[in-house]
């Protein structure tokens, strides 16, 4: 009887091991997109770019606040690059002077959230060390 139990245990274990191998193929979905929405801001090589550095008060988190402000600024036509550092409460933006003004940057930050306030806006030649 003991041998029968051992054989039955081996058969059940083997069956479970073999039967549990699920090799399902991943489902592939195709999503149509509007190509115009995927186009990023183009860099005009003839433009005169300025660099602005300013503090942002009111941020409470790196993922929500800082990234939201960074995305809003990056969407502006004429912005070449933008980085918002949550820990330093600092934003560094390189922009086309013909299309963007410091007032536009300030307004965009304010529109991103009522609690965000721009402080110490200054134009720099080189960004401070990150």
C-alpha positions as a printed Julia matrix, in Angstrom:
130×3 Matrix{Float64}:
  0.0    0.0     0.0
  2.88   2.32    0.78
  4.34   1.74   -2.7
  0.99   2.57   -4.27
  0.87   5.91   -2.39
  4.38   6.78   -3.51
  3.59   5.98   -7.15
  0.36   7.98   -6.94
  2.22  10.94   -5.39
  4.83  10.83   -8.18
  2.16  10.68  -10.89
  0.19  13.58   -9.39
  3.33  15.71   -8.96
  4.48  14.97  -12.5
  1.02  15.78  -13.88
  0.91  19.11  -12.03
  4.38  20.1   -13.19
  3.66  19.27  -16.81
  0.11  20.63  -16.84
  1.02  23.98  -15.2
  3.35  25.04  -17.97
  1.33  27.75  -19.59
  3.06  29.09  -22.63
  0.49  31.62  -23.71
  1.65  33.96  -26.42
  1.49  37.66  -25.58
 -1.37  39.59  -27.06
 -0.3   42.28  -29.51
 -2.52  45.32  -29.87
 -2.11  47.98  -32.51
 -3.16  51.47  -31.56
 -3.6   54.11  -34.21
 -2.21  57.51  -33.3
 -2.42  60.94  -34.76
  1.03  61.69  -36.15
  0.78  65.42  -35.56
  0.45  64.89  -31.81
  3.61  62.81  -31.74
  5.81  65.52  -33.27
  8.06  67.14  -30.7
  9.11  70.77  -30.72
 11.64  71.28  -33.45
 14.86  73.09  -32.75
 15.46  76.15  -34.9
 19.21  76.34  -35.44
 19.02  80.02  -36.47
 17.17  81.08  -33.32
 18.76  82.94  -30.43
 18.36  80.81  -27.32
 18.43  82.13  -23.78
 18.74  80.21  -20.55
 16.55  81.0   -17.57
 16.93  79.68  -14.07
 14.29  80.18  -11.41
 13.03  78.72   -8.18
  9.6   77.18   -7.79
  7.81  77.28   -4.44
  4.91  75.0    -3.59
  6.12  71.68   -4.97
  5.37  68.76   -2.67
  6.65  65.78   -4.67
  9.1   64.94   -7.45
  6.84  62.76   -9.56
  3.62  64.74   -9.43
  4.64  68.36   -9.08
  8.08  68.61  -10.64
  7.28  66.35  -13.61
  3.98  68.13  -14.27
  5.69  71.52  -14.39
  8.48  70.09  -16.54
  5.98  68.66  -19.04
  3.98  71.9   -19.22
  7.1   73.94  -19.92
  8.41  71.43  -22.47
  5.16  71.68  -24.47
  5.66  75.4   -25.09
  6.63  76.19  -28.67
 10.17  77.54  -28.58
 11.42  75.62  -25.55
 14.6   73.72  -26.4
 15.17  72.01  -23.05
 13.79  72.04  -19.54
 14.71  70.41  -16.24
 12.91  70.82  -12.94
 14.9   69.71   -9.9
 12.51  68.96   -7.03
 15.15  68.72   -4.31
 16.62  72.15   -5.16
 13.23  73.65   -6.11
 14.92  74.87   -9.28
 13.9   74.99  -12.93
 16.34  75.39  -15.81
 14.84  76.27  -19.2
 16.51  76.96  -22.54
 14.14  78.8   -24.88
 13.9   80.77  -28.12
 13.84  84.47  -27.23
 11.66  85.28  -30.24
  8.89  82.91  -29.12
  9.1   82.8   -25.32
  9.58  85.43  -22.62
 10.29  84.98  -18.92
  6.72  86.16  -18.27
  5.44  83.26  -20.41
  7.46  80.81  -18.33
  6.11  82.3   -15.1
  2.53  82.15  -16.38
  2.93  78.52  -17.48
  4.2   77.48  -14.06
  1.33  79.31  -12.38
 -1.22  77.64  -14.67
  0.22  74.19  -13.83
 -1.11  74.59  -10.3
 -2.35  77.36   -8.03
  0.24  76.58   -5.36
  3.29  76.99   -7.61
  5.08  80.33   -7.4
  8.12  81.4    -9.42
 10.89  83.16   -7.51
 14.26  84.64   -8.47
 13.83  84.48  -12.27
 17.19  85.19  -13.88
 18.77  84.78  -17.28
 22.09  82.94  -17.18
 24.82  82.05  -19.64
 25.42  78.62  -18.09
 23.12  76.6   -15.86
 24.24  76.05  -12.27
 25.7   72.64  -11.5
 23.15  69.86  -11.18
